[in-house]
Amino acid sequence: MNKQDLSKLMRRAWELFRTTGKTFSACLVKAWEFYRLTKRMREGVVSFCYEKANGDTRKAKGTLQGITPLIKGSGQDSPKTFRYFDIEAGGFRSFRIENLITVY
């Protein structure tokens, strides 16, 4: 793990702490879960589940591998959301990080 990854992990943990009101240790656990999810998605397709903004549960298969040519624009990553390429839908999707339920 390099300094940049550790910095991103801590920013996500603090953002979760500010927005959810949960203990910092619980937020740090969630941030580590996202770090491991991101690492697995850079290597291939991963199945996971999260809660959508309307309250529905969504099971998704996503990846971060080989998506660089598909990215348009110069948007920055937000510590509040997670962006991925959805294999089933064939497009980019995102969700709030506190809504992640599980990784399969």
ROGUDREN-765030 format. One record per residue: chain; residue in one letter; x, y, z of N, C-alpha, C, O, CB in turn. Coordinates in Angstrom, 3 decimals. Each point is the difference from the previous one (the first is absolute). Glycine has a CB too. Layout:
N
('A', 'A', (X, Y, Z), (X, Y, Z), (X, Y, Z), (X, Y, Z), (X, Y, Z))
...
This chain:
104
('A', 'M', (0.851, -1.174, 0.000), (-0.851, 1.174, 0.000), (0.898, 1.239, 0.000), (0.914, 0.123, 0.815), (-2.781, -1.365, 0.414))
('A', 'N', (1.588, 2.140, -2.148), (0.801, 1.214, -0.059), (-0.693, 1.134, 0.766), (-1.113, -0.168, 0.499), (2.055, -0.557, -2.733))
('A', 'K', (-0.273, 1.876, 2.320), (-0.529, 1.138, 0.752), (-1.314, 0.514, -0.577), (-0.890, 0.408, 0.746), (3.222, 0.199, -0.143))
('A', 'Q', (-2.453, -0.624, -1.920), (-1.208, 0.504, -0.641), (-1.213, -0.868, 0.351), (-1.081, 0.525, 0.266), (2.485, 0.398, -2.139))
('A', 'D', (-1.228, -2.244, 1.875), (-1.095, -0.904, 0.367), (-0.398, 0.188, 1.464), (-1.185, 0.016, 0.332), (1.989, -1.668, -2.050))
('A', 'L', (0.193, 1.795, 2.586), (-0.280, 0.199, 1.418), (-0.723, 1.320, 0.230), (-0.903, 0.081, 0.832), (2.922, -1.441, -0.249))
('A', 'S', (-1.625, 2.384, -1.314), (-0.657, 1.300, 0.117), (-1.459, -0.087, -0.437), (-0.879, 0.558, 0.657), (3.080, 0.582, -1.056))
('A', 'K', (-2.463, -1.832, -0.699), (-1.375, -0.167, -0.495), (-0.838, -0.800, 0.999), (-1.166, 0.319, 0.235), (2.004, -0.224, -2.615))
('A', 'L', (-0.241, -1.132, 2.965), (-0.695, -0.820, 0.981), (-0.401, 0.841, 1.208), (-1.132, -0.101, 0.473), (2.414, -1.921, -1.245))
('A', 'M', (-0.373, 2.846, 1.275), (-0.298, 0.828, 1.165), (-1.038, 1.089, -0.327), (-0.849, 0.312, 0.835), (3.176, -0.759, 0.018))
('A', 'R', (-2.263, 1.024, -2.062), (-1.005, 0.986, -0.390), (-1.385, -0.627, -0.039), (-0.976, 0.617, 0.426), (2.704, 0.618, -1.750))
('A', 'R', (-1.816, -2.466, 0.812), (-1.297, -0.684, -0.029), (-0.497, -0.292, 1.404), (-1.187, 0.161, 0.283), (1.781, -1.169, -2.485))
('A', 'A', (0.303, 0.580, 3.086), (-0.392, -0.300, 1.379), (-0.508, 1.260, 0.704), (-1.021, -0.053, 0.686), (2.717, -1.812, -0.611))
('A', 'W', (-1.009, 2.983, -0.229), (-0.437, 1.252, 0.633), (-1.307, 0.493, -0.602), (-0.851, 0.521, 0.721), (3.236, 0.065, -0.262))
('A', 'E', (-2.556, -0.739, -1.748), (-1.245, 0.421, -0.641), (-1.172, -0.840, 0.510), (-1.076, 0.537, 0.264), (2.362, 0.188, -2.309))
('A', 'L', (-1.089, -2.023, 2.184), (-1.033, -0.861, 0.574), (-0.314, 0.412, 1.429), (-1.164, 0.040, 0.399), (1.917, -1.920, -1.868))
('A', 'F', (0.272, 2.183, 2.230), (-0.170, 0.409, 1.391), (-0.845, 1.270, 0.096), (-0.880, 0.103, 0.854), (3.091, -1.154, -0.287))
('A', 'R', (-1.939, 2.013, -1.446), (-0.746, 1.264, 0.011), (-1.443, -0.172, -0.456), (-0.898, 0.622, 0.567), (3.033, 0.568, -0.995))
('A', 'T', (-2.375, -2.012, -0.575), (-1.345, -0.097, -0.581), (-0.914, -1.004, 0.697), (-1.214, 0.197, 0.041), (2.236, 0.440, -2.179))
('A', 'T', (-0.453, -1.711, 2.686), (-0.857, -1.040, 0.577), (-0.175, 0.109, 1.507), (-1.010, -0.457, 0.535), (1.743, -0.995, -2.368))
('A', 'G', (0.221, 2.043, 2.521), (-0.080, 0.096, 1.455), (0.377, -1.293, 0.706), (-0.180, -0.109, 1.213), (-1.581, 1.803, -1.513))
('A', 'K', (2.277, -2.671, -0.429), (0.446, -1.253, 0.612), (1.368, 0.211, 0.641), (0.630, 1.038, -0.201), (-1.943, -2.397, -1.492))
('A', 'T', (1.766, 0.387, 2.454), (1.316, 0.111, 0.627), (1.080, -0.002, -1.080), (-0.185, -0.544, -1.089), (-0.663, -0.612, 3.180))
('A', 'F', (1.986, 1.782, -1.759), (1.057, 0.079, -0.994), (0.544, -1.383, -0.327), (0.396, -0.246, -1.140), (0.183, 2.535, 1.957))
('A', 'S', (-0.549, -3.196, 0.150), (0.506, -1.346, -0.273), (-0.897, -0.731, -1.001), (0.504, -0.721, -0.861), (0.498, 0.645, 3.166))
('A', 'A', (-2.320, 0.252, -2.205), (-0.919, -0.613, -0.965), (0.204, 0.607, -1.389), (-0.062, -0.705, -1.007), (-1.612, 0.278, 2.850))
('A', 'C', (1.914, 1.727, -1.889), (0.231, 0.676, -1.281), (1.320, -0.439, -0.614), (0.110, -0.124, -1.219), (-1.444, 2.088, 2.016))
('A', 'L', (2.335, -2.200, 0.041), (1.289, -0.473, -0.491), (-0.116, -1.419, -0.558), (0.643, -0.324, -0.999), (0.520, 1.790, 2.677))
('A', 'V', (-1.965, -2.299, -1.052), (-0.247, -1.355, -0.511), (-0.644, 0.069, -1.382), (0.385, -0.745, -0.901), (-0.644, -0.124, 3.258))
('A', 'K', (-0.721, 1.759, -2.530), (-0.674, 0.162, -1.292), (0.975, 0.527, -1.052), (-0.044, -0.429, -1.153), (-2.139, 0.857, 2.339))
('A', 'A', (3.063, 0.498, -0.799), (0.984, 0.541, -0.940), (0.971, -1.090, -0.442), (0.372, -0.053, -1.173), (-0.573, 2.319, 2.252))
('A', 'W', (0.614, -3.131, -0.162), (0.876, -1.119, -0.372), (-0.723, -0.960, -0.932), (0.610, -0.545, -0.920), (0.601, 0.757, 3.106))
('A', 'E', (-2.503, -0.425, -1.960), (-0.793, -0.867, -0.880), (-0.005, 0.566, -1.422), (0.114, -0.749, -0.971), (-1.565, 0.041, 2.927))
('A', 'F', (1.319, 2.023, -2.072), (0.050, 0.639, -1.315), (1.382, -0.106, -0.635), (0.115, -0.175, -1.213), (-1.898, 1.743, 1.961))
('A', 'Y', (2.816, -1.464, 0.055), (1.356, -0.145, -0.528), (0.178, -1.386, -0.607), (0.521, -0.133, -1.108), (0.351, 1.761, 2.823))
('A', 'R', (-1.309, -2.672, -0.986), (0.116, -1.372, -0.505), (-0.882, -0.214, -1.228), (0.400, -0.704, -0.927), (0.107, -0.088, 3.253))
('A', 'L', (-1.707, 1.390, -2.348), (-0.877, -0.097, -1.161), (0.663, 0.643, -1.219), (-0.001, -0.578, -1.087), (-2.022, 0.604, 2.597))
('A', 'T', (2.580, 1.151, -1.331), (0.669, 0.696, -1.103), (1.178, -0.812, -0.525), (0.205, -0.097, -1.210), (-0.905, 2.296, 2.186))
('A', 'K', (1.463, -2.772, -0.075), (1.155, -0.810, -0.394), (-0.442, -1.207, -0.825), (0.618, -0.318, -1.016), (0.608, 1.060, 3.085))
('A', 'R', (-2.302, -1.419, -1.634), (-0.508, -1.162, -0.749), (-0.578, 0.412, -1.348), (0.151, -0.722, -0.985), (-0.641, -0.424, 3.149))
('A', 'M', (-0.173, 2.307, -2.214), (-0.611, 0.458, -1.251), (1.051, 0.422, -1.022), (-0.266, -0.058, -1.200), (-1.735, 0.798, 2.495))
('A', 'R', (3.167, -0.326, -0.863), (1.078, 0.334, -0.930), (0.568, -1.241, -0.670), (0.632, 0.094, -1.052), (-0.092, 1.895, 2.445))
('A', 'E', (-0.764, -3.165, -0.780), (0.511, -1.262, -0.535), (-1.028, -0.740, -0.842), (0.371, -0.859, -0.801), (1.115, 0.712, 2.771))
('A', 'G', (-2.763, 0.456, -1.809), (-1.023, -0.722, -0.755), (-1.404, 0.388, 0.429), (-0.212, 1.055, 0.599), (1.803, -2.936, -0.865))
('A', 'V', (-2.545, 1.018, -0.046), (-1.417, 0.251, 0.295), (-0.323, -0.486, 1.413), (0.409, -1.087, 0.407), (-1.007, 0.867, -2.865))
('A', 'V', (-0.146, 1.048, 3.198), (-0.367, -0.312, 1.373), (-1.509, 0.167, 0.158), (-0.584, 0.943, -0.535), (2.863, -0.204, 1.382))
('A', 'S', (-2.907, -1.652, -0.114), (-1.422, 0.106, 0.312), (-0.160, 0.621, 1.386), (0.698, -0.375, 0.943), (-1.233, -1.642, -2.398))
('A', 'F', (-0.377, 2.956, 1.566), (-0.246, 0.649, 1.283), (-1.438, 0.493, 0.042), (-0.709, -0.050, -1.005), (3.138, 0.728, 1.197))
('A', 'C', (-2.857, -0.203, 0.968), (-1.371, 0.428, 0.210), (0.005, 1.330, 0.754), (0.785, 0.197, 0.927), (-1.598, -2.606, -0.905))
('A', 'Y', (-0.072, 3.317, -0.434), (-0.122, 1.276, 0.692), (-1.443, 0.483, -0.042), (-0.815, -0.508, -0.770), (3.195, 1.074, 0.188))
('A', 'E', (-2.682, 0.412, 1.414), (-1.337, 0.575, 0.046), (-0.046, 1.235, -0.897), (0.831, 0.900, 0.121), (-1.186, -1.776, 2.235))
('A', 'K', (-0.623, 0.904, -3.251), (-0.158, 1.134, -0.908), (-0.599, 1.190, 0.748), (-0.468, -0.141, 1.129), (0.178, -1.434, -3.084))
('A', 'A', (0.306, 2.735, 1.325), (-0.507, 1.222, 0.618), (-1.491, -0.094, 0.326), (-0.466, 0.628, 0.950), (2.209, 0.652, -2.190))
('A', 'N', (-2.488, -2.057, 0.463), (-1.443, -0.131, 0.250), (-0.331, -1.086, 1.028), (-1.173, -0.230, 0.291), (0.783, 1.013, -2.621))
('A', 'G', (1.402, -1.451, 2.881), (-0.204, -1.013, 1.034), (0.045, -1.425, -0.493), (0.042, -0.924, 0.812), (-1.378, 2.575, 0.340))
('A', 'D', (1.331, -1.864, -2.456), (0.089, -1.352, -0.553), (1.411, -0.551, 0.161), (0.967, 0.758, 0.077), (-2.787, -0.214, -1.722))
('A', 'T', (1.931, -1.869, 1.695), (1.295, -0.663, 0.062), (0.412, -0.391, -1.412), (-0.812, -0.510, -0.772), (0.355, -0.344, 3.119))
('A', 'R', (1.716, 1.092, -2.679), (0.495, -0.310, -1.346), (1.193, -0.922, 0.101), (0.982, 0.306, 0.677), (-1.798, 1.902, -1.547))
('A', 'K', (0.723, -3.350, 0.185), (1.130, -0.906, -0.137), (0.683, 0.346, -1.317), (-0.637, 0.021, -1.053), (-0.497, -1.882, 2.415))
('A', 'A', (2.422, 2.131, -1.295), (0.707, 0.475, -1.189), (1.267, -0.808, -0.235), (0.567, -0.590, 0.920), (-1.492, 2.885, -0.549))
('A', 'K', (1.349, -2.306, -1.624), (1.285, -0.556, -0.395), (0.753, 1.137, -0.670), (-0.417, 0.514, -1.038), (-0.492, -2.910, 0.752))
('A', 'G', (2.019, 2.777, 0.892), (0.728, 1.143, -0.517), (1.492, -0.230, -0.057), (0.523, -0.962, 0.563), (-2.302, 2.390, 0.321))
('A', 'T', (2.460, -0.517, -1.580), (1.442, -0.078, -0.139), (0.593, 1.399, -0.108), (-0.699, 0.969, -0.297), (0.486, -3.210, -0.819))
('A', 'L', (1.496, 2.322, 1.361), (0.787, 1.208, -0.237), (1.152, -0.311, -0.940), (0.849, 0.853, -0.255), (-1.471, 0.040, 2.521))
('A', 'Q', (0.649, -2.111, -2.780), (1.082, -0.452, -0.872), (-0.282, 0.404, -1.442), (-1.064, -0.302, -0.539), (1.527, -1.631, 2.085))
('A', 'G', (0.488, 2.613, -2.164), (-0.101, 0.341, -1.409), (-1.068, 1.011, -0.353), (-0.512, -0.024, -1.119), (1.340, -2.196, 0.710))
('A', 'I', (-1.181, 3.104, 1.319), (-1.062, 0.967, -0.285), (0.536, 1.370, -0.399), (-0.782, 0.897, -0.320), (-0.649, -2.122, 1.922))
('A', 'T', (2.729, 1.399, -1.589), (0.592, 1.304, -0.312), (-0.442, 0.549, -1.354), (-0.296, 1.192, -0.083), (2.242, -1.844, 1.468))
('A', 'P', (-2.006, -0.151, -2.453), (-0.447, 0.558, -1.284), (-1.475, 0.428, -0.015), (-0.407, 0.782, -0.860), (2.110, -2.223, -0.215))
('A', 'L', (-2.494, 0.937, 2.011), (-1.423, 0.314, 0.039), (-0.315, 1.286, 0.766), (-1.100, 0.540, -0.119), (0.666, -2.972, -0.030))
('A', 'I', (1.389, 2.919, 0.927), (-0.225, 1.184, 0.831), (0.024, 1.248, -0.867), (0.927, 0.217, -0.781), (0.111, -1.366, 2.771))
('A', 'K', (-2.078, 1.967, -1.836), (-0.078, 1.274, -0.703), (0.038, 1.113, 1.039), (-0.572, -0.141, 1.081), (-0.758, -0.882, -3.003))
('A', 'G', (1.986, 2.108, 1.610), (0.066, 1.122, 0.928), (1.134, -0.156, 0.991), (0.805, -0.928, -0.086), (-3.248, 1.230, -0.165))
('A', 'S', (2.489, 0.614, 1.183), (1.090, -0.001, 0.978), (-0.535, 0.109, 1.417), (0.587, 0.690, 0.835), (0.918, 0.346, -2.533))
('A', 'G', (-2.606, -1.706, 1.975), (-0.595, 0.045, 1.327), (0.919, -0.594, 1.055), (0.788, -0.904, -0.278), (-3.029, 0.770, -0.775))
('A', 'Q', (2.127, 0.653, 2.259), (0.820, -0.480, 1.102), (-0.782, -0.997, 0.839), (-1.229, 0.046, 0.053), (2.494, 2.121, -0.026))
('A', 'D', (-0.542, -3.069, 0.627), (-0.631, -0.952, 0.900), (-0.473, 0.721, 1.259), (0.669, 0.904, 0.499), (0.779, -2.770, -1.401))
('A', 'S', (-2.585, 1.463, 1.397), (-0.542, 0.562, 1.225), (0.150, -1.022, 1.121), (-0.228, -1.187, -0.232), (-1.408, 2.621, -1.072))
('A', 'P', (2.013, -1.011, 2.518), (0.067, -0.953, 1.106), (-1.387, -0.446, 0.464), (-0.110, -0.919, 0.811), (2.256, 1.977, -0.110))
('A', 'K', (-3.209, -0.417, -1.206), (-1.362, -0.338, 0.400), (-0.623, -1.084, -0.862), (-0.903, -0.703, 0.454), (0.667, 3.010, 0.363))
('A', 'T', (0.701, -2.456, -2.057), (-0.609, -0.955, -0.926), (1.032, -0.952, -0.570), (1.204, 0.253, 0.051), (-2.943, 1.432, -0.611))
('A', 'F', (1.240, -2.792, 0.012), (0.842, -1.004, -0.634), (-0.488, -0.176, -1.428), (-1.180, -0.261, -0.230), (1.641, -0.919, 2.441))
('A', 'R', (0.435, 1.320, -3.157), (-0.327, -0.094, -1.426), (0.625, -1.276, -0.572), (1.154, -0.318, 0.290), (-1.275, 2.859, -0.497))
('A', 'Y', (-0.653, -3.269, -0.609), (0.470, -1.252, -0.592), (-0.658, -0.202, -1.360), (-0.969, 0.682, -0.334), (1.328, -1.681, 2.628))
('A', 'F', (0.172, 0.058, -3.079), (-0.591, -0.351, -1.282), (-0.845, -1.243, 0.210), (0.515, -1.049, 0.384), (1.422, 2.060, -1.692))
('A', 'D', (-3.235, -0.895, 1.057), (-0.940, -1.105, 0.178), (0.034, -0.890, -1.237), (-0.307, 0.453, -1.103), (-1.168, 0.963, 2.601))
('A', 'I', (1.847, -2.683, -1.315), (0.114, -0.958, -1.098), (-1.371, -0.308, -0.597), (-0.139, -0.060, -1.222), (2.179, -0.927, 2.303))
('A', 'E', (-3.044, 0.792, -0.244), (-1.332, -0.378, -0.466), (-0.697, 1.135, -0.742), (-0.660, -0.238, -1.011), (0.507, -1.338, 2.923))
('A', 'A', (0.290, 2.808, -1.421), (-0.657, 1.141, -0.626), (0.830, 0.605, -1.125), (-0.530, 0.709, -0.856), (-0.594, -0.258, 3.018))
('A', 'G', (2.416, -0.730, -2.163), (0.867, 0.525, -1.045), (0.281, 1.488, 0.123), (0.194, 0.683, -1.006), (-1.078, -2.444, -0.441))
('A', 'G', (0.907, 2.262, 2.666), (0.263, 1.427, 0.212), (0.507, 0.268, 1.398), (0.064, -0.898, 0.839), (-1.824, 1.447, -2.492))
('A', 'F', (2.117, 0.686, 1.889), (0.503, 0.381, 1.310), (-1.152, 0.209, 0.968), (-1.054, 0.509, -0.382), (3.059, 0.547, -0.683))
('A', 'R', (-1.806, -1.445, 2.310), (-0.953, 0.178, 1.077), (0.763, 0.497, 1.221), (1.219, -0.146, 0.088), (-2.751, -1.677, -1.003))
('A', 'S', (0.801, 2.411, 1.853), (0.606, 0.426, 1.257), (-1.026, -0.110, 1.121), (-1.206, -0.039, -0.241), (2.773, 1.597, -0.989))
('A', 'F', (-1.069, -1.606, 2.448), (-0.859, -0.041, 1.165), (0.747, 0.596, 1.189), (1.228, 0.084, -0.001), (-2.434, -2.127, -0.887))
('A', 'R', (0.451, 2.453, 1.895), (0.609, 0.571, 1.208), (0.680, -1.113, 0.792), (-0.532, -1.105, 0.107), (-1.216, 2.948, -0.020))
('A', 'I', (2.907, -1.554, 0.458), (0.799, -1.061, 0.617), (-0.648, -0.589, 1.251), (0.262, -1.156, 0.333), (1.752, 2.277, -1.234))
('A', 'E', (-2.844, -0.366, 1.596), (-0.645, -0.568, 1.186), (-1.084, -1.009, -0.362), (-0.500, -0.705, 0.877), (0.985, 2.822, 0.335))
('A', 'N', (-0.859, -2.201, -2.499), (-1.058, -0.907, -0.437), (0.502, -1.381, -0.422), (-0.811, -0.846, -0.378), (-0.436, 2.848, -0.336))
('A', 'L', (2.543, -2.256, 0.764), (0.518, -1.331, -0.336), (-0.483, -1.005, 1.034), (0.114, 0.231, 1.204), (1.923, 0.779, -2.311))
('A', 'I', (-2.578, -2.128, 0.632), (-0.500, -1.028, 0.901), (1.007, -1.136, 0.132), (0.442, -0.313, 1.106), (-2.795, 0.913, -1.731))
('A', 'T', (2.718, -1.221, -0.498), (0.936, -1.121, 0.060), (0.720, -0.174, -1.326), (-0.445, 0.482, -1.042), (-1.004, -1.600, 2.744))
('A', 'V', (2.579, 0.411, -1.634), (0.773, -0.375, -1.180), (0.025, -1.514, -0.053), (0.304, -0.655, 0.996), (1.127, 2.768, -0.908))
('A', 'Y', (-1.753, -2.677, -1.258), (-0.048, -1.469, -0.138), (1.332, -0.538, -0.455), (0.151, -1.210, -0.171), (-2.577, 1.325, -0.361))
